Amino acid sequence: MTVGRLADILGARIAVLGDGEREVLSGYCGDFLSNVMGKAPADCAWFTVMSNVNVCAVASLTDCAAVVLCEGTEPDAALAERAAQNEVNLLITPLTVYEAAVELSRHLN
Amino acid sequence: MGEDRIRLEFAVSGNNFASAGSASEEVKSTLKKLGIPSADIRRVAIAMYEGEINMVIHAGGGVATADIYLDRIEIVLADKGKGIPDVELAMTPGWSTAPENIRALGFGAGMGLPNMKKYTDEFSIESEVGVGTTVRMTIRFN
């Protein structure tokens, strides 16, 4: 599934679209950044409510396909700016982390 | 004649979380240009970022050096911080001494050092309380 399609199924607002055609292969849920770096697979959608600038570094270094800020969490100004610079896909959904992950799973299978 | 090598050196500034990761990003983009496999780049980037963050949180910054060879990268992270009294304990997954304000940023899960070990082929820490800590990591390219 592409990041653009992911935004559709999550009813997500697109904050930054670096590459809407990028393929999402799986998902990861978590807010502790080291857990994400230890466990999140490349090309995943990362569901989180963490919204500071370090999220961009972690997303970029782990090579995740998109960051999905859940529960309507708005990115810090610094996060939005850095994500745009680094072309990191950044979506905002009103869904909870659980609901968003379930939606992704339903559409991946 | 010595082995071909590219050396990148970075000053990591303490208590600056916004700029933390810039050394890892630069190493990552250099490896990309050199055509290193993306799975290896990912390992390097994560291990180095964790190291940078540790220097920012615990040591007031330090120096990161990355030597890139044809078949591997050797990373040295050296600081003059307070040191680690018990390295074995610090390596325990989930063990953290990060303060609450750091945890609020999403750091301090106690997975930094375990992640660095997990993603590298060679990993060592030398630390002396009151003197500083040096972490050495090698990642071989597949």
gemmi code that builds the backbone of each chain (N, CA, C; Angstrom):
import gemmi

chains = {
    "A": [
        ("MET", (0.845, -1.192, 0.000), (0.000, 0.000, 0.000), (0.885, 1.250, 0.000)),
        ("THR", (0.459, 2.260, -0.736), (1.250, 3.494, -0.758), (0.914, 4.370, 0.459)),
        ("VAL", (1.778, 5.323, 0.730), (1.542, 6.258, 1.837), (0.285, 7.094, 1.561)),
        ("GLY", (0.081, 7.452, 0.307), (-1.117, 8.207, -0.062), (-2.389, 7.443, 0.281)),
        ("ARG", (-2.374, 6.143, -0.029), (-3.528, 5.288, 0.270), (-3.692, 5.119, 1.785)),
        ("LEU", (-2.570, 5.017, 2.480), (-2.605, 4.908, 3.943), (-3.324, 6.127, 4.539)),
        ("ALA", (-2.991, 7.298, 4.035), (-3.645, 8.527, 4.507), (-5.159, 8.434, 4.302)),
        ("ASP", (-5.573, 7.897, 3.151), (-7.009, 7.749, 2.861), (-7.695, 6.851, 3.872)),
        ("ILE", (-7.118, 5.659, 4.100), (-7.830, 4.696, 4.952), (-7.832, 5.115, 6.419)),
        ("LEU", (-6.894, 5.980, 6.799), (-6.850, 6.448, 8.194), (-7.619, 7.761, 8.370)),
        ("GLY", (-8.180, 8.271, 7.289), (-8.824, 9.570, 7.363), (-7.839, 10.625, 7.833)),
        ("ALA", (-6.586, 10.486, 7.379), (-5.505, 11.313, 7.920), (-5.309, 12.594, 7.105)),
        ("ARG", (-4.916, 13.609, 7.814), (-4.477, 14.846, 7.190), (-2.987, 14.703, 6.906)),
        ("ILE", (-2.574, 15.160, 5.743), (-1.156, 15.052, 5.389), (-0.438, 16.327, 5.815)),
        ("ALA", (0.473, 16.190, 6.774), (1.247, 17.355, 7.226), (2.448, 17.570, 6.310)),
        ("VAL", (3.122, 16.460, 5.981), (4.258, 16.520, 5.054), (4.180, 15.299, 4.153)),
        ("LEU", (4.268, 15.520, 2.855), (4.306, 14.388, 1.936), (5.629, 14.431, 1.178)),
        ("GLY", (6.585, 13.644, 1.670), (7.888, 13.573, 1.004), (7.797, 12.710, -0.235)),
        ("ASP", (7.127, 11.557, -0.098), (6.989, 10.622, -1.208), (5.718, 9.807, -1.003)),
        ("GLY", (4.626, 10.275, -1.597), (3.316, 9.650, -1.415), (3.206, 8.282, -2.057)),
        ("GLU", (4.133, 7.978, -2.973), (4.090, 6.684, -3.658), (4.876, 5.617, -2.908)),
        ("ARG", (5.529, 6.025, -1.819), (6.337, 5.055, -1.078), (5.465, 3.922, -0.530)),
        ("GLU", (5.972, 2.702, -0.618), (5.214, 1.527, -0.176), (5.330, 1.319, 1.333)),
        ("VAL", (4.209, 1.050, 1.958), (4.162, 0.696, 3.378), (4.036, -0.818, 3.468)),
        ("LEU", (4.975, -1.450, 4.157), (4.973, -2.916, 4.196), (4.474, -3.481, 5.524)),
        ("SER", (4.523, -2.648, 6.584), (4.092, -3.144, 7.889), (3.873, -1.946, 8.811)),
        ("GLY", (3.638, -2.230, 10.093), (3.417, -1.135, 11.040), (4.184, -1.350, 12.318)),
        ("TYR", (4.382, -0.252, 13.066), (4.978, -0.355, 14.397), (4.332, 0.705, 15.280)),
        ("CYS", (4.016, 0.332, 16.530), (3.391, 1.271, 17.467), (4.334, 1.514, 18.645)),
        ("GLY", (4.590, 2.763, 18.971), (5.421, 3.019, 20.142), (5.818, 4.473, 20.257)),
        ("ASP", (6.121, 4.878, 21.488), (6.499, 6.267, 21.746), (7.924, 6.416, 22.260)),
        ("PHE", (8.449, 5.362, 22.892), (9.843, 5.423, 23.328), (10.746, 5.247, 22.112)),
        ("LEU", (11.579, 6.238, 21.861), (12.308, 6.284, 20.595), (13.289, 5.126, 20.436)),
        ("SER", (13.893, 4.695, 21.542), (14.830, 3.576, 21.431), (14.112, 2.256, 21.161)),
        ("ASN", (12.902, 2.132, 21.653), (12.131, 0.933, 21.308), (11.841, 0.928, 19.817)),
        ("VAL", (11.485, 2.081, 19.296), (11.211, 2.189, 17.863), (12.465, 1.817, 17.073)),
        ("MET", (13.622, 2.365, 17.505), (14.855, 2.081, 16.768), (15.259, 0.619, 16.892)),
        ("GLY", (14.901, 0.009, 18.000), (15.266, -1.393, 18.192), (14.348, -2.352, 17.457)),
        ("LYS", (13.096, -1.951, 17.270), (12.101, -2.916, 16.799), (11.414, -2.563, 15.480)),
        ("ALA", (11.280, -1.289, 15.170), (10.508, -0.941, 13.974), (11.231, -1.405, 12.713)),
        ("PRO", (10.546, -2.130, 11.831), (11.189, -2.551, 10.587), (11.250, -1.405, 9.579)),
        ("ALA", (12.180, -1.485, 8.642), (12.218, -0.505, 7.551), (10.903, -0.593, 6.778)),
        ("ASP", (10.508, 0.513, 6.164), (9.304, 0.582, 5.323), (8.010, 0.384, 6.098)),
        ("CYS", (8.030, 0.628, 7.418), (6.795, 0.487, 8.191), (6.092, 1.839, 8.300)),
        ("ALA", (4.815, 1.788, 8.706), (4.131, 2.988, 9.179), (4.313, 2.996, 10.687)),
        ("TRP", (4.822, 4.102, 11.219), (5.080, 4.196, 12.668), (3.959, 5.020, 13.306)),
        ("PHE", (3.187, 4.357, 14.173), (2.067, 4.999, 14.848), (2.525, 5.475, 16.221)),
        ("THR", (2.329, 6.761, 16.495), (2.823, 7.314, 17.756), (2.013, 8.539, 18.157)),
        ("VAL", (2.151, 8.926, 19.425), (1.591, 10.213, 19.852), (2.725, 11.168, 20.239)),
        ("MET", (3.962, 10.747, 19.972), (5.124, 11.596, 20.260), (5.272, 12.586, 19.105)),
        ("SER", (5.485, 13.851, 19.425), (5.388, 14.839, 18.345), (6.528, 15.856, 18.335)),
        ("ASN", (7.656, 15.526, 19.010), (8.760, 16.484, 19.005), (9.721, 16.213, 17.847)),
        ("VAL", (10.699, 17.052, 17.728), (11.564, 17.060, 16.547), (12.382, 15.767, 16.404)),
        ("ASN", (12.628, 15.078, 17.523), (13.433, 13.851, 17.447), (12.733, 12.733, 16.685)),
        ("VAL", (11.410, 12.830, 16.591), (10.642, 11.843, 15.830), (11.139, 11.794, 14.379)),
        ("CYS", (11.489, 12.946, 13.841), (11.944, 12.994, 12.458), (13.272, 12.263, 12.288)),
        ("ALA", (14.187, 12.501, 13.227), (15.488, 11.817, 13.147), (15.297, 10.307, 13.218)),
        ("VAL", (14.457, 9.862, 14.142), (14.243, 8.422, 14.305), (13.583, 7.834, 13.048)),
        ("ALA", (12.601, 8.535, 12.510), (11.917, 8.045, 11.310), (12.886, 7.936, 10.144)),
        ("SER", (13.722, 8.943, 10.014), (14.663, 8.962, 8.906), (15.734, 7.879, 9.068)),
        ("LEU", (16.265, 7.741, 10.279), (17.353, 6.779, 10.490), (16.866, 5.340, 10.425)),
        ("THR", (15.632, 5.092, 10.858), (15.110, 3.721, 10.787), (14.523, 3.421, 9.414)),
        ("ASP", (14.425, 4.456, 8.576), (13.932, 4.282, 7.217), (12.477, 3.836, 7.198)),
        ("CYS", (11.667, 4.409, 8.084), (10.253, 4.047, 8.065), (9.549, 4.806, 6.943)),
        ("ALA", (8.466, 4.230, 6.440), (7.802, 4.792, 5.254), (6.998, 6.042, 5.598)),
        ("ALA", (6.412, 6.055, 6.803), (5.618, 7.208, 7.205), (5.481, 7.250, 8.716)),
        ("VAL", (5.440, 8.459, 9.255), (5.086, 8.653, 10.664), (3.607, 9.003, 10.702)),
        ("VAL", (2.847, 8.298, 11.534), (1.433, 8.612, 11.688), (1.203, 9.094, 13.114)),
        ("LEU", (0.956, 10.385, 13.261), (0.639, 10.943, 14.576), (-0.831, 10.647, 14.842)),
        ("CYS", (-1.093, 9.934, 15.951), (-2.447, 9.465, 16.231), (-3.154, 10.382, 17.238)),
        ("GLU", (-4.456, 10.143, 17.375), (-5.306, 10.892, 18.309), (-5.250, 12.394, 18.052)),
        ("GLY", (-5.082, 12.741, 16.785), (-5.107, 14.154, 16.402), (-3.923, 14.954, 16.903)),
        ("THR", (-2.852, 14.259, 17.290), (-1.666, 14.952, 17.810), (-1.044, 15.836, 16.734)),
        ("GLU", (-0.846, 17.079, 17.074), (-0.224, 18.003, 16.122), (1.292, 17.980, 16.294)),
        ("PRO", (2.030, 17.995, 15.199), (3.496, 18.023, 15.326), (3.958, 19.377, 15.868)),
        ("ASP", (5.030, 19.358, 16.660), (5.706, 20.609, 17.013), (6.101, 21.315, 15.722)),
        ("ALA", (6.231, 22.630, 15.785), (6.666, 23.383, 14.602), (8.010, 22.845, 14.096)),
        ("ALA", (8.900, 22.531, 15.046), (10.235, 22.052, 14.652), (10.145, 20.701, 13.946)),
        ("LEU", (9.227, 19.850, 14.394), (9.066, 18.539, 13.745), (8.549, 18.709, 12.317)),
        ("ALA", (7.529, 19.534, 12.150), (6.971, 19.753, 10.812), (8.036, 20.296, 9.859)),
        ("GLU", (8.820, 21.234, 10.377), (9.850, 21.851, 9.550), (10.934, 20.846, 9.154)),
        ("ARG", (11.392, 20.066, 10.140), (12.455, 19.087, 9.875), (11.956, 17.981, 8.943)),
        ("ALA", (10.716, 17.563, 9.127), (10.157, 16.509, 8.269), (10.095, 16.989, 6.817)),
        ("ALA", (9.735, 18.257, 6.641), (9.682, 18.810, 5.280), (11.079, 18.845, 4.662)),
        ("GLN", (12.058, 19.260, 5.462), (13.455, 19.304, 4.975), (13.943, 17.923, 4.570)),
        ("ASN", (13.636, 16.928, 5.401), (14.168, 15.578, 5.177), (13.238, 14.695, 4.350)),
        ("GLU", (12.121, 15.283, 3.889), (11.138, 14.545, 3.085), (10.655, 13.285, 3.793)),
        ("VAL", (10.343, 13.448, 5.071), (9.749, 12.356, 5.850), (8.228, 12.494, 5.795)),
        ("ASN", (7.542, 11.445, 5.349), (6.079, 11.483, 5.277), (5.491, 11.588, 6.678)),
        ("LEU", (4.606, 12.558, 6.873), (4.049, 12.814, 8.206), (2.534, 12.999, 8.097)),
        ("LEU", (1.790, 12.069, 8.712), (0.332, 12.087, 8.644), (-0.244, 12.315, 10.036)),
        ("ILE", (-1.438, 12.903, 10.083), (-2.124, 13.112, 11.363), (-3.513, 12.497, 11.265)),
        ("THR", (-3.774, 11.513, 12.126), (-5.085, 10.874, 12.101), (-5.800, 11.088, 13.434)),
        ("PRO", (-7.139, 11.194, 13.386), (-7.884, 11.282, 14.649), (-7.975, 9.933, 15.358)),
        ("LEU", (-7.653, 8.844, 14.666), (-7.775, 7.506, 15.257), (-6.768, 7.308, 16.395)),
        ("THR", (-7.092, 6.393, 17.316), (-6.108, 6.004, 18.330), (-5.035, 5.148, 17.658)),
        ("VAL", (-3.946, 4.927, 18.371), (-2.863, 4.079, 17.853), (-3.418, 2.703, 17.493)),
        ("TYR", (-4.227, 2.146, 18.385), (-4.803, 0.815, 18.153), (-5.684, 0.814, 16.908)),
        ("GLU", (-6.594, 1.789, 16.841), (-7.521, 1.828, 15.699), (-6.767, 1.989, 14.377)),
        ("ALA", (-5.742, 2.819, 14.402), (-4.970, 3.062, 13.179), (-4.237, 1.795, 12.744)),
        ("ALA", (-3.651, 1.095, 13.712), (-2.918, -0.130, 13.387), (-3.866, -1.197, 12.843)),
        ("VAL", (-5.062, -1.273, 13.428), (-6.053, -2.246, 12.947), (-6.438, -1.933, 11.499)),
        ("GLU", (-6.645, -0.656, 11.202), (-6.999, -0.266, 9.824), (-5.907, -0.689, 8.851)),
        ("LEU", (-4.654, -0.401, 9.217), (-3.541, -0.781, 8.345), (-3.537, -2.290, 8.129)),
        ("SER", (-3.679, -3.021, 9.211), (-3.647, -4.484, 9.124), (-4.761, -5.001, 8.210)),
        ("ARG", (-5.950, -4.444, 8.360), (-7.082, -4.883, 7.520), (-6.774, -4.697, 6.041)),
        ("HIS", (-6.091, -3.600, 5.719), (-5.843, -3.283, 4.312), (-4.576, -3.920, 3.764)),
        ("LEU", (-3.674, -4.317, 4.655), (-2.450, -4.980, 4.165), (-2.731, -6.434, 3.807)),
        ("ASN", (-3.739, -7.015, 4.487), (-3.986, -8.449, 4.277), (-5.037, -8.701, 3.211)),
    ],
    "B": [
        ("MET", (51.551, 1.221, 1.792), (50.360, 2.074, 1.670), (49.248, 1.539, 2.575)),
        ("GLY", (48.562, 2.430, 3.259), (47.498, 2.009, 4.178), (46.210, 1.662, 3.443)),
        ("GLU", (45.279, 1.152, 4.211), (43.975, 0.805, 3.674), (43.225, 2.088, 3.276)),
        ("ASP", (42.450, 2.027, 2.182), (41.638, 3.189, 1.796), (40.622, 3.498, 2.885)),
        ("ARG", (40.480, 4.792, 3.191), (39.618, 5.149, 4.301), (39.048, 6.546, 4.084)),
        ("ILE", (37.799, 6.721, 4.508), (37.231, 8.075, 4.590), (36.968, 8.339, 6.066)),
        ("ARG", (37.480, 9.452, 6.573), (37.228, 9.769, 7.981), (36.272, 10.952, 8.108)),
        ("LEU", (35.234, 10.751, 8.913), (34.301, 11.843, 9.226), (34.372, 12.080, 10.728)),
        ("GLU", (34.468, 13.357, 11.102), (34.570, 13.663, 12.531), (33.549, 14.731, 12.900)),
        ("PHE", (32.910, 14.543, 14.043), (31.845, 15.463, 14.446), (31.990, 15.856, 15.908)),
        ("ALA", (31.746, 17.113, 16.179), (31.591, 17.542, 17.573), (30.110, 17.432, 17.900)),
        ("VAL", (29.787, 16.654, 18.927), (28.389, 16.508, 19.344), (28.178, 17.420, 20.543)),
        ("SER", (27.230, 18.365, 20.396), (27.069, 19.317, 21.490), (26.097, 18.792, 22.543)),
        ("GLY", (26.394, 19.088, 23.784), (25.595, 18.582, 24.890), (24.268, 19.302, 25.028)),
        ("ASN", (23.267, 18.586, 25.518), (21.951, 19.166, 25.800), (21.289, 19.849, 24.624)),
        ("ASN", (21.657, 19.434, 23.418), (20.977, 19.980, 22.248), (20.303, 18.848, 21.485)),
        ("PHE", (19.052, 18.598, 21.854), (18.342, 17.469, 21.261), (17.894, 17.758, 19.849)),
        ("ALA", (17.741, 19.027, 19.527), (17.273, 19.362, 18.182), (18.335, 19.032, 17.144)),
        ("SER", (19.602, 19.229, 17.496), (20.645, 18.958, 16.505), (21.197, 17.542, 16.624)),
        ("ALA", (20.818, 16.810, 17.684), (21.279, 15.429, 17.821), (20.791, 14.631, 16.622)),
        ("GLY", (21.682, 13.841, 16.082), (21.314, 13.059, 14.900), (21.943, 13.595, 13.634)),
        ("SER", (22.526, 14.800, 13.720), (23.100, 15.360, 12.489), (24.338, 14.576, 12.048)),
        ("ALA", (25.126, 14.074, 13.003), (26.292, 13.261, 12.643), (25.836, 11.957, 11.980)),
        ("SER", (24.833, 11.314, 12.582), (24.323, 10.060, 12.013), (23.779, 10.284, 10.611)),
        ("GLU", (23.061, 11.399, 10.442), (22.488, 11.697, 9.122), (23.583, 11.879, 8.085)),
        ("GLU", (24.658, 12.543, 8.481), (25.725, 12.785, 7.510), (26.456, 11.489, 7.146)),
        ("VAL", (26.680, 10.649, 8.149), (27.303, 9.349, 7.875), (26.392, 8.531, 6.962)),
        ("LYS", (25.103, 8.569, 7.279), (24.129, 7.836, 6.468), (24.190, 8.270, 5.010)),
        ("SER", (24.196, 9.586, 4.785), (24.167, 10.055, 3.398), (25.493, 9.758, 2.688)),
        ("THR", (26.598, 9.768, 3.441), (27.884, 9.388, 2.835), (27.876, 7.919, 2.415)),
        ("LEU", (27.359, 7.060, 3.286), (27.314, 5.624, 2.969), (26.409, 5.358, 1.769)),
        ("LYS", (25.333, 6.131, 1.686), (24.402, 5.996, 0.567), (25.106, 6.300, -0.749)),
        ("LYS", (25.876, 7.408, -0.731), (26.620, 7.798, -1.940), (27.638, 6.728, -2.320)),
        ("LEU", (28.169, 6.023, -1.328), (29.169, 4.993, -1.601), (28.537, 3.675, -2.050)),
        ("GLY", (27.192, 3.635, -2.048), (26.510, 2.441, -2.534), (26.483, 1.287, -1.537)),
        ("ILE", (26.599, 1.598, -0.259), (26.531, 0.566, 0.783), (25.078, 0.065, 0.883)),
        ("PRO", (24.865, -1.255, 1.103), (23.496, -1.787, 1.185), (22.663, -1.071, 2.258)),
        ("SER", (21.381, -0.826, 1.944), (20.558, 0.003, 2.832), (20.349, -0.650, 4.200)),
        ("ALA", (20.328, -1.979, 4.262), (20.160, -2.633, 5.572), (21.366, -2.334, 6.474)),
        ("ASP", (22.555, -2.263, 5.880), (23.757, -1.942, 6.663), (23.744, -0.475, 7.083)),
        ("ILE", (23.311, 0.381, 6.173), (23.236, 1.816, 6.486), (22.302, 2.043, 7.669)),
        ("ARG", (21.199, 1.307, 7.662), (20.218, 1.434, 8.732), (20.844, 1.049, 10.079)),
        ("ARG", (21.614, -0.021, 10.096), (22.277, -0.457, 11.338), (23.252, 0.619, 11.830)),
        ("VAL", (24.022, 1.151, 10.907), (25.000, 2.189, 11.252), (24.283, 3.416, 11.812)),
        ("ALA", (23.236, 3.844, 11.111), (22.536, 5.082, 11.475), (21.920, 4.969, 12.866)),
        ("ILE", (21.296, 3.833, 13.147), (20.638, 3.658, 14.444), (21.676, 3.595, 15.568)),
        ("ALA", (22.712, 2.786, 15.360), (23.733, 2.642, 16.418), (24.400, 3.985, 16.707)),
        ("MET", (24.671, 4.737, 15.655), (25.370, 5.997, 15.854), (24.458, 7.039, 16.501)),
        ("TYR", (23.195, 7.040, 16.109), (22.243, 7.996, 16.700), (22.067, 7.716, 18.196)),
        ("GLU", (21.949, 6.452, 18.545), (21.834, 6.103, 19.964), (23.059, 6.611, 20.735)),
        ("GLY", (24.221, 6.469, 20.117), (25.445, 6.930, 20.757), (25.481, 8.440, 20.910)),
        ("GLU", (25.053, 9.113, 19.854), (24.981, 10.586, 19.911), (24.059, 11.038, 21.033)),
        ("ILE", (22.883, 10.406, 21.092), (21.894, 10.779, 22.101), (22.456, 10.561, 23.507)),
        ("ASN", (23.154, 9.442, 23.683), (23.760, 9.191, 24.999), (24.722, 10.310, 25.389)),
        ("MET", (25.525, 10.755, 24.424), (26.482, 11.827, 24.725), (25.748, 13.123, 25.057)),
        ("VAL", (24.635, 13.365, 24.367), (23.857, 14.580, 24.623), (23.220, 14.533, 26.014)),
        ("ILE", (22.618, 13.378, 26.339), (21.883, 13.264, 27.605), (22.831, 13.212, 28.805)),
        ("HIS", (23.865, 12.370, 28.693), (24.627, 12.006, 29.891), (25.995, 12.668, 30.018)),
        ("ALA", (26.541, 13.144, 28.914), (27.964, 13.504, 28.965), (28.255, 14.957, 28.581)),
        ("GLY", (27.205, 15.727, 28.299), (27.459, 17.105, 27.874), (28.158, 17.181, 26.529)),
        ("GLY", (27.923, 16.182, 25.698), (28.519, 16.175, 24.354), (29.809, 15.385, 24.288)),
        ("GLY", (30.431, 15.417, 23.115), (31.658, 14.653, 22.915), (32.063, 14.698, 21.452)),
        ("VAL", (32.895, 13.738, 21.076), (33.376, 13.690, 19.696), (33.019, 12.336, 19.090)),
        ("ALA", (32.451, 12.374, 17.889), (32.121, 11.148, 17.162), (33.012, 11.061, 15.930)),
        ("THR", (33.676, 9.931, 15.773), (34.524, 9.728, 14.603), (34.065, 8.478, 13.864)),
        ("ALA", (33.931, 8.595, 12.559), (33.539, 7.442, 11.748), (34.593, 7.227, 10.669)),
        ("ASP", (35.209, 6.048, 10.676), (36.162, 5.680, 9.632), (35.512, 4.657, 8.719)),
        ("ILE", (35.366, 5.043, 7.461), (34.691, 4.163, 6.502), (35.738, 3.477, 5.626)),
        ("TYR", (35.743, 2.157, 5.662), (36.629, 1.354, 4.818), (35.781, 0.674, 3.743)),
        ("LEU", (36.430, -0.068, 2.863), (35.692, -0.746, 1.793), (34.673, -1.734, 2.342)),
        ("ASP", (35.029, -2.412, 3.424), (34.182, -3.515, 3.894), (33.530, -3.270, 5.255)),
        ("ARG", (33.778, -2.087, 5.848), (33.246, -1.870, 7.204), (33.300, -0.394, 7.582)),
        ("ILE", (32.632, -0.085, 8.683), (32.761, 1.253, 9.276), (33.141, 1.073, 10.735)),
        ("GLU", (34.073, 1.894, 11.188), (34.469, 1.874, 12.591), (34.079, 3.215, 13.206)),
        ("ILE", (33.301, 3.160, 14.255), (32.794, 4.383, 14.889), (33.343, 4.473, 16.310)),
        ("VAL", (33.861, 5.635, 16.654), (34.326, 5.868, 18.025), (33.581, 7.076, 18.580)),
        ("LEU", (32.946, 6.891, 19.725), (32.214, 7.972, 20.392), (32.915, 8.229, 21.719)),
        ("ALA", (33.542, 9.379, 21.825), (34.341, 9.652, 23.023), (33.812, 10.885, 23.741)),
        ("ASP", (33.615, 10.749, 25.043), (33.170, 11.914, 25.813), (33.983, 12.051, 27.089)),
        ("LYS", (33.884, 13.227, 27.667), (34.546, 13.499, 28.942), (33.486, 13.717, 30.011)),
        ("GLY", (32.448, 12.906, 29.945), (31.334, 13.027, 30.879), (31.616, 12.342, 32.202)),
        ("LYS", (30.533, 12.057, 32.927), (30.707, 11.554, 34.295), (31.072, 10.081, 34.354)),
        ("GLY", (30.994, 9.383, 33.227), (31.364, 7.977, 33.220), (30.248, 7.064, 33.688)),
        ("ILE", (30.423, 5.760, 33.454), (29.411, 4.763, 33.806), (29.991, 3.881, 34.918)),
        ("PRO", (29.399, 3.928, 36.129), (29.958, 3.157, 37.250), (29.911, 1.651, 37.004)),
        ("ASP", (28.832, 1.169, 36.409), (28.671, -0.273, 36.213), (28.198, -0.515, 34.783)),
        ("VAL", (29.152, -0.809, 33.907), (28.829, -0.934, 32.474), (27.864, -2.096, 32.237)),
        ("GLU", (28.075, -3.183, 32.958), (27.215, -4.362, 32.764), (25.756, -4.021, 33.079)),
        ("LEU", (25.573, -3.295, 34.163), (24.217, -2.870, 34.547), (23.630, -1.932, 33.486)),
        ("ALA", (24.472, -1.019, 33.004), (24.010, -0.061, 31.989), (23.592, -0.761, 30.697)),
        ("MET", (24.156, -1.936, 30.457), (23.822, -2.690, 29.248), (22.502, -3.451, 29.375)),
        ("THR", (21.939, -3.510, 30.590), (20.697, -4.246, 30.811), (19.536, -3.555, 30.092)),
        ("PRO", (18.821, -4.276, 29.211), (17.675, -3.654, 28.543), (16.682, -3.095, 29.551)),
        ("GLY", (16.298, -1.851, 29.385), (15.323, -1.225, 30.271), (15.950, -0.442, 31.418)),
        ("TRP", (17.239, -0.641, 31.672), (17.926, 0.112, 32.722), (18.196, 1.521, 32.222)),
        ("SER", (17.782, 2.529, 32.982), (17.976, 3.905, 32.541), (18.225, 4.826, 33.721)),
        ("THR", (19.092, 5.802, 33.522), (19.284, 6.835, 34.536), (18.836, 8.198, 34.001)),
        ("ALA", (18.139, 8.168, 32.870), (17.707, 9.429, 32.263), (16.650, 10.105, 33.127)),
        ("PRO", (16.768, 11.411, 33.324), (15.782, 12.123, 34.143), (14.423, 12.267, 33.444)),
        ("GLU", (13.439, 12.652, 34.227), (12.057, 12.708, 33.741), (11.894, 13.616, 32.516)),
        ("ASN", (12.590, 14.762, 32.508), (12.407, 15.672, 31.367), (12.929, 15.058, 30.064)),
        ("ILE", (13.909, 14.155, 30.194), (14.440, 13.459, 29.016), (13.455, 12.390, 28.553)),
        ("ARG", (12.852, 11.712, 29.524), (11.869, 10.680, 29.184), (10.666, 11.291, 28.476)),
        ("ALA", (10.314, 12.506, 28.880), (9.175, 13.173, 28.252), (9.416, 13.408, 26.758)),
        ("LEU", (10.681, 13.453, 26.371), (11.009, 13.619, 24.944), (10.960, 12.293, 24.189)),
        ("GLY", (10.784, 11.192, 24.925), (10.734, 9.890, 24.275), (12.034, 9.110, 24.393)),
        ("PHE", (13.017, 9.712, 25.072), (14.273, 9.005, 25.298), (14.225, 8.330, 26.676)),
        ("GLY", (15.327, 7.640, 27.004), (15.427, 7.096, 28.351), (14.658, 5.813, 28.567)),
        ("ALA", (14.442, 5.039, 27.501), (13.768, 3.748, 27.659), (14.731, 2.670, 28.126)),
        ("GLY", (16.005, 3.027, 28.198), (16.988, 2.030, 28.626), (17.332, 1.037, 27.532)),
        ("MET", (17.123, 1.434, 26.285), (17.407, 0.539, 25.161), (18.539, 1.040, 24.279)),
        ("GLY", (19.145, 2.165, 24.651), (20.182, 2.753, 23.807), (21.386, 1.842, 23.630)),
        ("LEU", (22.028, 1.490, 24.736), (23.213, 0.619, 24.645), (22.866, -0.763, 24.091)),
        ("PRO", (21.769, -1.390, 24.562), (21.412, -2.684, 23.957), (21.195, -2.588, 22.438)),
        ("ASN", (20.578, -1.505, 21.985), (20.390, -1.338, 20.534), (21.729, -1.213, 19.819)),
        ("MET", (22.653, -0.461, 20.426), (23.961, -0.282, 19.787), (24.662, -1.624, 19.647)),
        ("LYS", (24.571, -2.448, 20.669), (25.186, -3.776, 20.621), (24.484, -4.657, 19.582)),
        ("LYS", (23.155, -4.561, 19.583), (22.350, -5.388, 18.679), (22.681, -5.139, 17.210)),
        ("TYR", (22.890, -3.872, 16.863), (23.025, -3.531, 15.446), (24.475, -3.505, 14.959)),
        ("THR", (25.421, -3.776, 15.853), (26.819, -3.720, 15.423), (27.458, -5.109, 15.474)),
        ("ASP", (28.552, -5.273, 14.729), (29.253, -6.562, 14.731), (30.281, -6.620, 15.856)),
        ("GLU", (30.864, -5.484, 16.183), (31.754, -5.404, 17.336), (31.364, -4.185, 18.147)),
        ("PHE", (31.389, -4.338, 19.463), (30.924, -3.265, 20.333), (31.694, -3.320, 21.645)),
        ("SER", (32.265, -2.209, 22.050), (32.939, -2.203, 23.356), (32.781, -0.845, 24.021)),
        ("ILE", (32.794, -0.859, 25.342), (32.721, 0.388, 26.114), (33.885, 0.419, 27.100)),
        ("GLU", (34.607, 1.527, 27.108), (35.547, 1.777, 28.201), (35.031, 3.004, 28.925)),
        ("SER", (34.923, 2.896, 30.230), (34.407, 4.032, 30.981), (35.085, 4.142, 32.329)),
        ("GLU", (35.361, 5.377, 32.698), (35.928, 5.614, 34.022), (35.146, 6.751, 34.662)),
        ("VAL", (34.670, 6.511, 35.868), (33.867, 7.520, 36.558), (34.682, 8.801, 36.744)),
        ("GLY", (34.091, 9.906, 36.348), (34.752, 11.203, 36.499), (35.714, 11.541, 35.361)),
        ("VAL", (35.961, 10.603, 34.482), (36.913, 10.817, 33.381), (36.209, 10.821, 32.023)),
        ("GLY", (35.349, 9.841, 31.812), (34.617, 9.807, 30.544), (34.408, 8.401, 30.031)),
        ("THR", (33.793, 8.351, 28.860), (33.408, 7.073, 28.263), (33.792, 7.059, 26.791)),
        ("THR", (34.309, 5.931, 26.335), (34.573, 5.746, 24.912), (33.879, 4.473, 24.439)),
        ("VAL", (33.054, 4.644, 23.435), (32.351, 3.507, 22.828), (32.953, 3.258, 21.458)),
        ("ARG", (33.285, 2.003, 21.159), (33.808, 1.633, 19.829), (32.868, 0.632, 19.187)),
        ("MET", (32.517, 0.899, 17.937), (31.597, 0.001, 17.236), (32.113, -0.249, 15.828)),
        ("THR", (31.998, -1.484, 15.388), (32.325, -1.818, 14.004), (31.118, -2.483, 13.366)),
        ("ILE", (30.804, -2.039, 12.167), (29.737, -2.680, 11.399), (30.331, -3.099, 10.060)),
        ("ARG", (30.233, -4.381, 9.752), (30.746, -4.873, 8.465), (29.643, -4.819, 7.423)),
        ("PHE", (30.046, -4.457, 6.210), (29.066, -4.337, 5.125), (28.855, -5.690, 4.465)),
        ("ASN", (27.601, -6.003, 4.198), (27.281, -7.298, 3.575), (27.252, -7.201, 2.053)),
    ],
}
model = gemmi.Model(1)
for chain_id, residues in chains.items():
    chain = gemmi.Chain(chain_id)
    for i, (resn, *xyz) in enumerate(residues, 1):
        res = gemmi.Residue()
        res.name, res.seqid = resn, gemmi.SeqId(i, " ")
        for name, pos in zip(("N", "CA", "C"), xyz):
            atom = gemmi.Atom()
            atom.name, atom.element = name, gemmi.Element(name[0])
            atom.pos, atom.b_iso = gemmi.Position(*pos), 0.0
            res.add_atom(atom)
        chain.add_residue(res)
    model.add_chain(chain)
structure = gemmi.Structure()
structure.add_model(model)
structure.setup_entities()
